[in-house]
Amino acid sequence: MWSIKPNQKKQMLLVPNVLNYQMPATLIKGKYPGKTVVITAGLHSGEYPGIPATIHVAKTIDPHQVHGTILFIHCVNTSSF
């Protein structure tokens, strides 16, 4: 689905088939194998603090120290934001 190798971090726009807008996201694939976790923010309008928090955390995480994959969706409901 996404072309990313271990030890990489990639910013992208997710475009779900059922929605007509894009969601900014960061995908981090760790150096070590493991499970996948998805962290979302901005699901409901007015939930602003989570958006800059996910952006900040995604920037600070070092893929070399991660086991598995982390997908940060910075703002799910971009139309309300």
N, CA, C and O atoms as a Maestro MAE file, in Angstrom:
{
 s_m_m2io_version
 :::
 2.0.0
}

f_m_ct {
 s_m_title
 :::
 protein
 m_atom[324] {
  # First column is atom index #
  i_m_mmod_type
  r_m_x_coord
  r_m_y_coord
  r_m_z_coord
  i_m_residue_number
  s_m_chain_name
  s_m_pdb_residue_name
  s_m_pdb_atom_name
  i_m_atomic_number
  :::
  1 25 0.825 -1.195 0.000 1 A "MET " " N  " 7
  2 3 0.000 0.000 0.000 1 A "MET " " CA " 6
  3 2 0.868 1.257 0.000 1 A "MET " " C  " 6
  4 15 0.715 2.121 -0.863 1 A "MET " " O  " 8
  5 25 1.792 1.358 0.984 2 A "TRP " " N  " 7
  6 3 2.722 2.482 1.018 2 A "TRP " " CA " 6
  7 2 4.116 1.961 0.788 2 A "TRP " " C  " 6
  8 15 4.504 0.919 1.317 2 A "TRP " " O  " 8
  9 25 4.856 2.688 0.004 3 A "SER " " N  " 7
  10 3 6.221 2.277 -0.280 3 A "SER " " CA " 6
  11 2 7.152 2.977 0.709 3 A "SER " " C  " 6
  12 15 7.539 4.130 0.518 3 A "SER " " O  " 8
  13 25 7.496 2.255 1.757 4 A "ILE " " N  " 7
  14 3 8.396 2.809 2.759 4 A "ILE " " CA " 6
  15 2 9.230 1.664 3.317 4 A "ILE " " C  " 6
  16 15 8.718 0.580 3.596 4 A "ILE " " O  " 8
  17 25 10.499 1.919 3.472 5 A "LYS " " N  " 7
  18 3 11.438 0.908 3.965 5 A "LYS " " CA " 6
  19 2 11.671 1.115 5.459 5 A "LYS " " C  " 6
  20 15 11.375 2.187 5.987 5 A "LYS " " O  " 8
  21 25 12.200 0.102 6.144 6 A "PRO " " N  " 7
  22 3 12.550 0.291 7.551 6 A "PRO " " CA " 6
  23 2 13.496 1.477 7.732 6 A "PRO " " C  " 6
  24 15 14.285 1.801 6.844 6 A "PRO " " O  " 8
  25 25 13.403 2.114 8.893 7 A "ASN " " N  " 7
  26 3 14.201 3.299 9.251 7 A "ASN " " CA " 6
  27 2 13.796 4.545 8.480 7 A "ASN " " C  " 6
  28 15 14.601 5.462 8.321 7 A "ASN " " O  " 8
  29 25 12.561 4.588 8.001 8 A "GLN " " N  " 7
  30 3 12.137 5.759 7.235 8 A "GLN " " CA " 6
  31 2 10.912 6.417 7.850 8 A "GLN " " C  " 6
  32 15 10.133 5.807 8.582 8 A "GLN " " O  " 8
  33 25 10.786 7.689 7.514 9 A "LYS " " N  " 7
  34 3 9.643 8.496 7.914 9 A "LYS " " CA " 6
  35 2 9.146 9.195 6.652 9 A "LYS " " C  " 6
  36 15 9.942 9.748 5.894 9 A "LYS " " O  " 8
  37 25 7.841 9.172 6.427 10 A "LYS " " N  " 7
  38 3 7.305 9.747 5.200 10 A "LYS " " CA " 6
  39 2 6.041 10.539 5.512 10 A "LYS " " C  " 6
  40 15 5.128 10.041 6.171 10 A "LYS " " O  " 8
  41 25 6.001 11.777 5.030 11 A "GLN " " N  " 7
  42 3 4.784 12.575 5.133 11 A "GLN " " CA " 6
  43 2 3.963 12.337 3.876 11 A "GLN " " C  " 6
  44 15 4.503 12.198 2.779 11 A "GLN " " O  " 8
  45 25 2.640 12.292 4.059 12 A "MET " " N  " 7
  46 3 1.770 11.976 2.925 12 A "MET " " CA " 6
  47 2 0.389 12.566 3.146 12 A "MET " " C  " 6
  48 15 0.072 13.086 4.216 12 A "MET " " O  " 8
  49 25 -0.416 12.471 2.110 13 A "LEU " " N  " 7
  50 3 -1.826 12.816 2.201 13 A "LEU " " CA " 6
  51 2 -2.626 11.545 1.946 13 A "LEU " " C  " 6
  52 15 -2.490 10.914 0.898 13 A "LEU " " O  " 8
  53 25 -3.456 11.176 2.908 14 A "LEU " " N  " 7
  54 3 -4.327 10.018 2.741 14 A "LEU " " CA " 6
  55 2 -5.628 10.483 2.109 14 A "LEU " " C  " 6
  56 15 -6.175 11.516 2.492 14 A "LEU " " O  " 8
  57 25 -6.122 9.726 1.147 15 A "VAL " " N  " 7
  58 3 -7.362 10.072 0.459 15 A "VAL " " CA " 6
  59 2 -8.268 8.839 0.495 15 A "VAL " " C  " 6
  60 15 -8.242 8.028 -0.431 15 A "VAL " " O  " 8
  61 25 -9.071 8.690 1.556 16 A "PRO " " N  " 7
  62 3 -9.975 7.541 1.612 16 A "PRO " " CA " 6
  63 2 -10.998 7.566 0.478 16 A "PRO " " C  " 6
  64 15 -11.445 8.633 0.058 16 A "PRO " " O  " 8
  65 25 -11.354 6.408 -0.002 17 A "ASN " " N  " 7
  66 3 -12.300 6.314 -1.114 17 A "ASN " " CA " 6
  67 2 -13.670 6.890 -0.785 17 A "ASN " " C  " 6
  68 15 -14.347 7.410 -1.672 17 A "ASN " " O  " 8
  69 25 -14.087 6.809 0.469 18 A "VAL " " N  " 7
  70 3 -15.424 7.259 0.840 18 A "VAL " " CA " 6
  71 2 -15.478 8.750 1.149 18 A "VAL " " C  " 6
  72 15 -16.563 9.293 1.358 18 A "VAL " " O  " 8
  73 25 -14.357 9.404 1.180 19 A "LEU " " N  " 7
  74 3 -14.310 10.830 1.481 19 A "LEU " " CA " 6
  75 2 -13.799 11.595 0.276 19 A "LEU " " C  " 6
  76 15 -13.086 11.047 -0.564 19 A "LEU " " O  " 8
  77 25 -14.166 12.856 0.199 20 A "ASN " " N  " 7
  78 3 -13.697 13.651 -0.934 20 A "ASN " " CA " 6
  79 2 -12.687 14.708 -0.491 20 A "ASN " " C  " 6
  80 15 -12.632 15.795 -1.067 20 A "ASN " " O  " 8
  81 25 -11.890 14.393 0.529 21 A "TYR " " N  " 7
  82 3 -10.841 15.315 0.950 21 A "TYR " " CA " 6
  83 2 -9.634 14.524 1.422 21 A "TYR " " C  " 6
  84 15 -9.686 13.304 1.576 21 A "TYR " " O  " 8
  85 25 -8.560 15.238 1.646 22 A "GLN " " N  " 7
  86 3 -7.294 14.608 2.002 22 A "GLN " " CA " 6
  87 2 -7.002 14.790 3.493 22 A "GLN " " C  " 6
  88 15 -7.391 15.787 4.101 22 A "GLN " " O  " 8
  89 25 -6.308 13.803 4.065 23 A "MET " " N  " 7
  90 3 -5.913 13.876 5.469 23 A "MET " " CA " 6
  91 2 -4.390 13.853 5.544 23 A "MET " " C  " 6
  92 15 -3.771 12.894 5.084 23 A "MET " " O  " 8
  93 25 -3.770 14.894 6.117 24 A "PRO " " N  " 7
  94 3 -2.315 14.893 6.255 24 A "PRO " " CA " 6
  95 2 -1.883 13.837 7.263 24 A "PRO " " C  " 6
  96 15 -2.519 13.662 8.303 24 A "PRO " " O  " 8
  97 25 -0.796 13.133 6.949 25 A "ALA " " N  " 7
  98 3 -0.350 12.036 7.800 25 A "ALA " " CA " 6
  99 2 1.164 11.886 7.730 25 A "ALA " " C  " 6
  100 15 1.816 12.365 6.803 25 A "ALA " " O  " 8
  101 25 1.700 11.210 8.735 26 A "THR " " N  " 7
  102 3 3.103 10.821 8.763 26 A "THR " " CA " 6
  103 2 3.164 9.333 9.055 26 A "THR " " C  " 6
  104 15 2.535 8.846 9.994 26 A "THR " " O  " 8
  105 25 3.922 8.623 8.250 27 A "LEU " " N  " 7
  106 3 4.116 7.190 8.435 27 A "LEU " " CA " 6
  107 2 5.567 6.964 8.853 27 A "LEU " " C  " 6
  108 15 6.495 7.436 8.196 27 A "LEU " " O  " 8
  109 25 5.748 6.241 9.947 28 A "ILE " " N  " 7
  110 3 7.083 5.924 10.447 28 A "ILE " " CA " 6
  111 2 7.218 4.414 10.488 28 A "ILE " " C  " 6
  112 15 6.461 3.734 11.182 28 A "ILE " " O  " 8
  113 25 8.176 3.891 9.748 29 A "LYS " " N  " 7
  114 3 8.459 2.458 9.786 29 A "LYS " " CA " 6
  115 2 9.762 2.281 10.543 29 A "LYS " " C  " 6
  116 15 10.817 2.750 10.115 29 A "LYS " " O  " 8
  117 25 9.672 1.602 11.666 30 A "GLY " " N  " 7
  118 3 10.816 1.449 12.540 30 A "GLY " " CA " 6
  119 2 11.898 0.534 11.995 30 A "GLY " " C  " 6
  120 15 11.710 -0.188 11.015 30 A "GLY " " O  " 8
  121 25 13.016 0.592 12.656 31 A "LYS " " N  " 7
  122 3 14.165 -0.236 12.297 31 A "LYS " " CA " 6
  123 2 13.873 -1.707 12.567 31 A "LYS " " C  " 6
  124 15 14.384 -2.586 11.872 31 A "LYS " " O  " 8
  125 25 13.056 -1.968 13.569 32 A "TYR " " N  " 7
  126 3 12.786 -3.331 14.001 32 A "TYR " " CA " 6
  127 2 11.348 -3.731 13.644 32 A "TYR " " C  " 6
  128 15 10.463 -2.875 13.626 32 A "TYR " " O  " 8
  129 25 11.103 -5.012 13.361 33 A "PRO " " N  " 7
  130 3 9.746 -5.447 13.073 33 A "PRO " " CA " 6
  131 2 8.856 -5.339 14.316 33 A "PRO " " C  " 6
  132 15 9.342 -5.341 15.448 33 A "PRO " " O  " 8
  133 25 7.570 -5.247 14.083 34 A "GLY " " N  " 7
  134 3 6.633 -5.152 15.198 34 A "GLY " " CA " 6
  135 2 5.239 -4.831 14.706 34 A "GLY " " C  " 6
  136 15 4.947 -4.900 13.513 34 A "GLY " " O  " 8
  137 25 4.403 -4.485 15.632 35 A "LYS " " N  " 7
  138 3 3.005 -4.194 15.325 35 A "LYS " " CA " 6
  139 2 2.856 -2.784 14.771 35 A "LYS " " C  " 6
  140 15 3.800 -1.994 14.756 35 A "LYS " " O  " 8
  141 25 1.641 -2.493 14.317 36 A "THR " " N  " 7
  142 3 1.317 -1.173 13.769 36 A "THR " " CA " 6
  143 2 0.326 -0.487 14.693 36 A "THR " " C  " 6
  144 15 -0.623 -1.106 15.174 36 A "THR " " O  " 8
  145 25 0.553 0.790 14.937 37 A "VAL " " N  " 7
  146 3 -0.375 1.604 15.717 37 A "VAL " " CA " 6
  147 2 -0.758 2.820 14.881 37 A "VAL " " C  " 6
  148 15 0.074 3.385 14.170 37 A "VAL " " O  " 8
  149 25 -2.032 3.217 14.975 38 A "VAL " " N  " 7
  150 3 -2.529 4.401 14.276 38 A "VAL " " CA " 6
  151 2 -2.953 5.411 15.337 38 A "VAL " " C  " 6
  152 15 -3.710 5.088 16.253 38 A "VAL " " O  " 8
  153 25 -2.456 6.632 15.201 39 A "ILE " " N  " 7
  154 3 -2.777 7.708 16.131 39 A "ILE " " CA " 6
  155 2 -3.456 8.812 15.331 39 A "ILE " " C  " 6
  156 15 -2.904 9.322 14.356 39 A "ILE " " O  " 8
  157 25 -4.668 9.174 15.761 40 A "THR " " N  " 7
  158 3 -5.432 10.177 15.028 40 A "THR " " CA " 6
  159 2 -5.666 11.413 15.884 40 A "THR " " C  " 6
  160 15 -5.642 11.358 17.114 40 A "THR " " O  " 8
  161 25 -5.892 12.515 15.207 41 A "ALA " " N  " 7
  162 3 -6.245 13.773 15.874 41 A "ALA " " CA " 6
  163 2 -7.252 14.499 14.996 41 A "ALA " " C  " 6
  164 15 -7.397 14.191 13.813 41 A "ALA " " O  " 8
  165 25 -7.943 15.459 15.583 42 A "GLY " " N  " 7
  166 3 -8.869 16.284 14.823 42 A "GLY " " CA " 6
  167 2 -10.048 15.521 14.258 42 A "GLY " " C  " 6
  168 15 -10.503 15.804 13.150 42 A "GLY " " O  " 8
  169 25 -10.547 14.556 15.015 43 A "LEU " " N  " 7
  170 3 -11.686 13.776 14.533 43 A "LEU " " CA " 6
  171 2 -12.968 14.605 14.567 43 A "LEU " " C  " 6
  172 15 -13.752 14.581 13.617 43 A "LEU " " O  " 8
  173 25 -13.179 15.328 15.647 44 A "HIS " " N  " 7
  174 3 -14.359 16.183 15.774 44 A "HIS " " CA " 6
  175 2 -13.925 17.646 15.677 44 A "HIS " " C  " 6
  176 15 -12.828 18.005 16.105 44 A "HIS " " O  " 8
  177 25 -14.785 18.478 15.116 45 A "SER " " N  " 7
  178 3 -14.435 19.901 15.026 45 A "SER " " CA " 6
  179 2 -14.302 20.459 16.442 45 A "SER " " C  " 6
  180 15 -15.070 20.101 17.335 45 A "SER " " O  " 8
  181 25 -13.349 21.312 16.631 46 A "GLY " " N  " 7
  182 3 -13.092 21.902 17.936 46 A "GLY " " CA " 6
  183 2 -12.061 21.144 18.752 46 A "GLY " " C  " 6
  184 15 -11.689 21.598 19.835 46 A "GLY " " O  " 8
  185 25 -11.595 20.022 18.274 47 A "GLU " " N  " 7
  186 3 -10.555 19.267 18.981 47 A "GLU " " CA " 6
  187 2 -9.186 19.676 18.430 47 A "GLU " " C  " 6
  188 15 -8.517 18.897 17.750 47 A "GLU " " O  " 8
  189 25 -8.794 20.886 18.730 48 A "TYR " " N  " 7
  190 3 -7.582 21.445 18.147 48 A "TYR " " CA " 6
  191 2 -6.280 20.997 18.790 48 A "TYR " " C  " 6
  192 15 -5.304 20.820 18.061 48 A "TYR " " O  " 8
  193 25 -6.189 20.799 20.100 49 A "PRO " " N  " 7
  194 3 -4.880 20.511 20.708 49 A "PRO " " CA " 6
  195 2 -4.191 19.258 20.179 49 A "PRO " " C  " 6
  196 15 -2.961 19.203 20.145 49 A "PRO " " O  " 8
  197 25 -4.952 18.262 19.771 50 A "GLY " " N  " 7
  198 3 -4.349 17.024 19.281 50 A "GLY " " CA " 6
  199 2 -3.629 17.177 17.961 50 A "GLY " " C  " 6
  200 15 -2.698 16.424 17.674 50 A "GLY " " O  " 8
  201 25 -4.039 18.135 17.156 51 A "ILE " " N  " 7
  202 3 -3.437 18.311 15.829 51 A "ILE " " CA " 6
  203 2 -1.966 18.733 15.939 51 A "ILE " " C  " 6
  204 15 -1.107 18.057 15.374 51 A "ILE " " O  " 8
  205 25 -1.645 19.820 16.642 52 A "PRO " " N  " 7
  206 3 -0.223 20.156 16.766 52 A "PRO " " CA " 6
  207 2 0.552 19.124 17.583 52 A "PRO " " C  " 6
  208 15 1.754 18.947 17.381 52 A "PRO " " O  " 8
  209 25 -0.131 18.443 18.501 53 A "ALA " " N  " 7
  210 3 0.554 17.418 19.296 53 A "ALA " " CA " 6
  211 2 1.007 16.262 18.405 53 A "ALA " " C  " 6
  212 15 2.142 15.803 18.534 53 A "ALA " " O  " 8
  213 25 0.144 15.781 17.505 54 A "THR " " N  " 7
  214 3 0.546 14.676 16.629 54 A "THR " " CA " 6
  215 2 1.639 15.112 15.660 54 A "THR " " C  " 6
  216 15 2.540 14.333 15.348 54 A "THR " " O  " 8
  217 25 1.565 16.336 15.192 55 A "ILE " " N  " 7
  218 3 2.604 16.852 14.288 55 A "ILE " " CA " 6
  219 2 3.948 16.893 15.015 55 A "ILE " " C  " 6
  220 15 4.967 16.464 14.474 55 A "ILE " " O  " 8
  221 25 3.941 17.408 16.238 56 A "HIS " " N  " 7
  222 3 5.189 17.514 17.014 56 A "HIS " " CA " 6
  223 2 5.774 16.133 17.320 56 A "HIS " " C  " 6
  224 15 6.969 15.903 17.131 56 A "HIS " " O  " 8
  225 25 4.932 15.228 17.790 57 A "VAL " " N  " 7
  226 3 5.429 13.891 18.152 57 A "VAL " " CA " 6
  227 2 5.957 13.164 16.922 57 A "VAL " " C  " 6
  228 15 6.998 12.509 16.992 57 A "VAL " " O  " 8
  229 25 5.252 13.272 15.796 58 A "ALA " " N  " 7
  230 3 5.706 12.613 14.565 58 A "ALA " " CA " 6
  231 2 7.075 13.145 14.132 58 A "ALA " " C  " 6
  232 15 7.906 12.390 13.628 58 A "ALA " " O  " 8
  233 25 7.303 14.430 14.327 59 A "LYS " " N  " 7
  234 3 8.594 15.017 13.956 59 A "LYS " " CA " 6
  235 2 9.721 14.542 14.861 59 A "LYS " " C  " 6
  236 15 10.854 14.379 14.410 59 A "LYS " " O  " 8
  237 25 9.418 14.320 16.131 60 A "THR " " N  " 7
  238 3 10.480 14.023 17.089 60 A "THR " " CA " 6
  239 2 10.833 12.539 17.178 60 A "THR " " C  " 6
  240 15 11.903 12.202 17.686 60 A "THR " " O  " 8
  241 25 9.980 11.657 16.708 61 A "ILE " " N  " 7
  242 3 10.263 10.224 16.810 61 A "ILE " " CA " 6
  243 2 11.357 9.826 15.820 61 A "ILE " " C  " 6
  244 15 11.306 10.174 14.640 61 A "ILE " " O  " 8
  245 25 12.328 9.104 16.317 62 A "ASP " " N  " 7
  246 3 13.426 8.600 15.498 62 A "ASP " " CA " 6
  247 2 13.092 7.184 15.034 62 A "ASP " " C  " 6
  248 15 12.955 6.291 15.870 62 A "ASP " " O  " 8
  249 25 12.956 6.948 13.716 63 A "PRO " " N  " 7
  250 3 12.614 5.616 13.219 63 A "PRO " " CA " 6
  251 2 13.601 4.529 13.646 63 A "PRO " " C  " 6
  252 15 13.234 3.356 13.715 63 A "PRO " " O  " 8
  253 25 14.840 4.906 13.932 64 A "HIS " " N  " 7
  254 3 15.851 3.928 14.341 64 A "HIS " " CA " 6
  255 2 15.565 3.335 15.718 64 A "HIS " " C  " 6
  256 15 16.154 2.318 16.086 64 A "HIS " " O  " 8
  257 25 14.673 3.955 16.477 65 A "GLN " " N  " 7
  258 3 14.350 3.475 17.813 65 A "GLN " " CA " 6
  259 2 12.957 2.850 17.893 65 A "GLN " " C  " 6
  260 15 12.486 2.526 18.983 65 A "GLN " " O  " 8
  261 25 12.306 2.683 16.762 66 A "VAL " " N  " 7
  262 3 10.916 2.196 16.734 66 A "VAL " " CA " 6
  263 2 10.869 0.711 16.379 66 A "VAL " " C  " 6
  264 15 11.577 0.247 15.485 66 A "VAL " " O  " 8
  265 25 10.036 -0.007 17.083 67 A "HIS " " N  " 7
  266 3 9.710 -1.400 16.756 67 A "HIS " " CA " 6
  267 2 8.329 -1.365 16.117 67 A "HIS " " C  " 6
  268 15 7.353 -1.019 16.782 67 A "HIS " " O  " 8
  269 25 8.230 -1.715 14.843 68 A "GLY " " N  " 7
  270 3 6.937 -1.708 14.162 68 A "GLY " " CA " 6
  271 2 6.724 -0.446 13.349 68 A "GLY " " C  " 6
  272 15 7.672 0.201 12.903 68 A "GLY " " O  " 8
  273 25 5.454 -0.112 13.169 69 A "THR " " N  " 7
  274 3 5.072 1.014 12.320 69 A "THR " " CA " 6
  275 2 4.098 1.912 13.072 69 A "THR " " C  " 6
  276 15 3.224 1.436 13.796 69 A "THR " " O  " 8
  277 25 4.264 3.217 12.886 70 A "ILE " " N  " 7
  278 3 3.355 4.195 13.486 70 A "ILE " " CA " 6
  279 2 2.787 5.056 12.364 70 A "ILE " " C  " 6
  280 15 3.533 5.603 11.552 70 A "ILE " " O  " 8
  281 25 1.468 5.171 12.325 71 A "LEU " " N  " 7
  282 3 0.800 6.050 11.369 71 A "LEU " " CA " 6
  283 2 0.109 7.150 12.154 71 A "LEU " " C  " 6
  284 15 -0.814 6.883 12.923 71 A "LEU " " O  " 8
  285 25 0.550 8.382 11.964 72 A "PHE " " N  " 7
  286 3 -0.079 9.551 12.571 72 A "PHE " " CA " 6
  287 2 -0.978 10.197 11.528 72 A "PHE " " C  " 6
  288 15 -0.501 10.597 10.466 72 A "PHE " " O  " 8
  289 25 -2.254 10.305 11.809 73 A "ILE " " N  " 7
  290 3 -3.158 11.082 10.957 73 A "ILE " " CA " 6
  291 2 -3.393 12.383 11.712 73 A "ILE " " C  " 6
  292 15 -4.073 12.405 12.739 73 A "ILE " " O  " 8
  293 25 -2.827 13.460 11.196 74 A "HIS " " N  " 7
  294 3 -2.780 14.722 11.931 74 A "HIS " " CA " 6
  295 2 -4.131 15.406 12.051 74 A "HIS " " C  " 6
  296 15 -4.391 16.065 13.058 74 A "HIS " " O  " 8
  297 25 -4.980 15.273 11.075 75 A "CYS " " N  " 7
  298 3 -6.312 15.878 11.135 75 A "CYS " " CA " 6
  299 2 -7.253 15.027 10.287 75 A "CYS " " C  " 6
  300 15 -7.226 15.085 9.058 75 A "CYS " " O  " 8
  301 25 -8.082 14.241 10.961 76 A "VAL " " N  " 7
  302 3 -9.012 13.353 10.245 76 A "VAL " " CA " 6
  303 2 -10.116 14.155 9.572 76 A "VAL " " C  " 6
  304 15 -10.443 13.922 8.408 76 A "VAL " " O  " 8
  305 25 -10.687 15.100 10.308 77 A "ASN " " N  " 7
  306 3 -11.845 15.856 9.812 77 A "ASN " " CA " 6
  307 2 -11.385 17.219 9.315 77 A "ASN " " C  " 6
  308 15 -11.658 18.243 9.941 77 A "ASN " " O  " 8
  309 25 -10.690 17.224 8.192 78 A "THR " " N  " 7
  310 3 -10.133 18.482 7.678 78 A "THR " " CA " 6
  311 2 -11.218 19.475 7.270 78 A "THR " " C  " 6
  312 15 -10.993 20.684 7.325 78 A "THR " " O  " 8
  313 25 -12.381 18.992 6.866 79 A "SER " " N  " 7
  314 3 -13.443 19.904 6.438 79 A "SER " " CA " 6
  315 2 -13.995 20.717 7.627 79 A "SER " " C  " 6
  316 15 -14.395 21.865 7.439 79 A "SER " " O  " 8
  317 25 -14.024 20.156 8.820 80 A "SER " " N  " 7
  318 3 -14.478 20.895 9.996 80 A "SER " " CA " 6
  319 2 -13.391 21.776 10.576 80 A "SER " " C  " 6
  320 15 -13.673 22.807 11.186 80 A "SER " " O  " 8
  321 25 -12.145 21.366 10.382 81 A "PHE " " N  " 7
  322 3 -11.043 22.134 10.908 81 A "PHE " " CA " 6
  323 2 -10.954 23.448 10.178 81 A "PHE " " C  " 6
  324 15 -10.077 24.260 10.473 81 A "PHE " " O  " 8
  :::
 }
 m_bond[323] {
  # First column is bond index #
  i_m_from
  i_m_to
  i_m_order
  :::
  1 1 2 1
  2 2 3 1
  3 3 4 2
  4 3 5 1
  5 5 6 1
  6 6 7 1
  7 7 8 2
  8 7 9 1
  9 9 10 1
  10 10 11 1
  11 11 12 2
  12 11 13 1
  13 13 14 1
  14 14 15 1
  15 15 16 2
  16 15 17 1
  17 17 18 1
  18 18 19 1
  19 19 20 2
  20 19 21 1
  21 21 22 1
  22 22 23 1
  23 23 24 2
  24 23 25 1
  25 25 26 1
  26 26 27 1
  27 27 28 2
  28 27 29 1
  29 29 30 1
  30 30 31 1
  31 31 32 2
  32 31 33 1
  33 33 34 1
  34 34 35 1
  35 35 36 2
  36 35 37 1
  37 37 38 1
  38 38 39 1
  39 39 40 2
  40 39 41 1
  41 41 42 1
  42 42 43 1
  43 43 44 2
  44 43 45 1
  45 45 46 1
  46 46 47 1
  47 47 48 2
  48 47 49 1
  49 49 50 1
  50 50 51 1
  51 51 52 2
  52 51 53 1
  53 53 54 1
  54 54 55 1
  55 55 56 2
  56 55 57 1
  57 57 58 1
  58 58 59 1
  59 59 60 2
  60 59 61 1
  61 61 62 1
  62 62 63 1
  63 63 64 2
  64 63 65 1
  65 65 66 1
  66 66 67 1
  67 67 68 2
  68 67 69 1
  69 69 70 1
  70 70 71 1
  71 71 72 2
  72 71 73 1
  73 73 74 1
  74 74 75 1
  75 75 76 2
  76 75 77 1
  77 77 78 1
  78 78 79 1
  79 79 80 2
  80 79 81 1
  81 81 82 1
  82 82 83 1
  83 83 84 2
  84 83 85 1
  85 85 86 1
  86 86 87 1
  87 87 88 2
  88 87 89 1
  89 89 90 1
  90 90 91 1
  91 91 92 2
  92 91 93 1
  93 93 94 1
  94 94 95 1
  95 95 96 2
  96 95 97 1
  97 97 98 1
  98 98 99 1
  99 99 100 2
  100 99 101 1
  101 101 102 1
  102 102 103 1
  103 103 104 2
  104 103 105 1
  105 105 106 1
  106 106 107 1
  107 107 108 2
  108 107 109 1
  109 109 110 1
  110 110 111 1
  111 111 112 2
  112 111 113 1
  113 113 114 1
  114 114 115 1
  115 115 116 2
  116 115 117 1
  117 117 118 1
  118 118 119 1
  119 119 120 2
  120 119 121 1
  121 121 122 1
  122 122 123 1
  123 123 124 2
  124 123 125 1
  125 125 126 1
  126 126 127 1
  127 127 128 2
  128 127 129 1
  129 129 130 1
  130 130 131 1
  131 131 132 2
  132 131 133 1
  133 133 134 1
  134 134 135 1
  135 135 136 2
  136 135 137 1
  137 137 138 1
  138 138 139 1
  139 139 140 2
  140 139 141 1
  141 141 142 1
  142 142 143 1
  143 143 144 2
  144 143 145 1
  145 145 146 1
  146 146 147 1
  147 147 148 2
  148 147 149 1
  149 149 150 1
  150 150 151 1
  151 151 152 2
  152 151 153 1
  153 153 154 1
  154 154 155 1
  155 155 156 2
  156 155 157 1
  157 157 158 1
  158 158 159 1
  159 159 160 2
  160 159 161 1
  161 161 162 1
  162 162 163 1
  163 163 164 2
  164 163 165 1
  165 165 166 1
  166 166 167 1
  167 167 168 2
  168 167 169 1
  169 169 170 1
  170 170 171 1
  171 171 172 2
  172 171 173 1
  173 173 174 1
  174 174 175 1
  175 175 176 2
  176 175 177 1
  177 177 178 1
  178 178 179 1
  179 179 180 2
  180 179 181 1
  181 181 182 1
  182 182 183 1
  183 183 184 2
  184 183 185 1
  185 185 186 1
  186 186 187 1
  187 187 188 2
  188 187 189 1
  189 189 190 1
  190 190 191 1
  191 191 192 2
  192 191 193 1
  193 193 194 1
  194 194 195 1
  195 195 196 2
  196 195 197 1
  197 197 198 1
  198 198 199 1
  199 199 200 2
  200 199 201 1
  201 201 202 1
  202 202 203 1
  203 203 204 2
  204 203 205 1
  205 205 206 1
  206 206 207 1
  207 207 208 2
  208 207 209 1
  209 209 210 1
  210 210 211 1
  211 211 212 2
  212 211 213 1
  213 213 214 1
  214 214 215 1
  215 215 216 2
  216 215 217 1
  217 217 218 1
  218 218 219 1
  219 219 220 2
  220 219 221 1
  221 221 222 1
  222 222 223 1
  223 223 224 2
  224 223 225 1
  225 225 226 1
  226 226 227 1
  227 227 228 2
  228 227 229 1
  229 229 230 1
  230 230 231 1
  231 231 232 2
  232 231 233 1
  233 233 234 1
  234 234 235 1
  235 235 236 2
  236 235 237 1
  237 237 238 1
  238 238 239 1
  239 239 240 2
  240 239 241 1
  241 241 242 1
  242 242 243 1
  243 243 244 2
  244 243 245 1
  245 245 246 1
  246 246 247 1
  247 247 248 2
  248 247 249 1
  249 249 250 1
  250 250 251 1
  251 251 252 2
  252 251 253 1
  253 253 254 1
  254 254 255 1
  255 255 256 2
  256 255 257 1
  257 257 258 1
  258 258 259 1
  259 259 260 2
  260 259 261 1
  261 261 262 1
  262 262 263 1
  263 263 264 2
  264 263 265 1
  265 265 266 1
  266 266 267 1
  267 267 268 2
  268 267 269 1
  269 269 270 1
  270 270 271 1
  271 271 272 2
  272 271 273 1
  273 273 274 1
  274 274 275 1
  275 275 276 2
  276 275 277 1
  277 277 278 1
  278 278 279 1
  279 279 280 2
  280 279 281 1
  281 281 282 1
  282 282 283 1
  283 283 284 2
  284 283 285 1
  285 285 286 1
  286 286 287 1
  287 287 288 2
  288 287 289 1
  289 289 290 1
  290 290 291 1
  291 291 292 2
  292 291 293 1
  293 293 294 1
  294 294 295 1
  295 295 296 2
  296 295 297 1
  297 297 298 1
  298 298 299 1
  299 299 300 2
  300 299 301 1
  301 301 302 1
  302 302 303 1
  303 303 304 2
  304 303 305 1
  305 305 306 1
  306 306 307 1
  307 307 308 2
  308 307 309 1
  309 309 310 1
  310 310 311 1
  311 311 312 2
  312 311 313 1
  313 313 314 1
  314 314 315 1
  315 315 316 2
  316 315 317 1
  317 317 318 1
  318 318 319 1
  319 319 320 2
  320 319 321 1
  321 321 322 1
  322 322 323 1
  323 323 324 2
  :::
 }
}
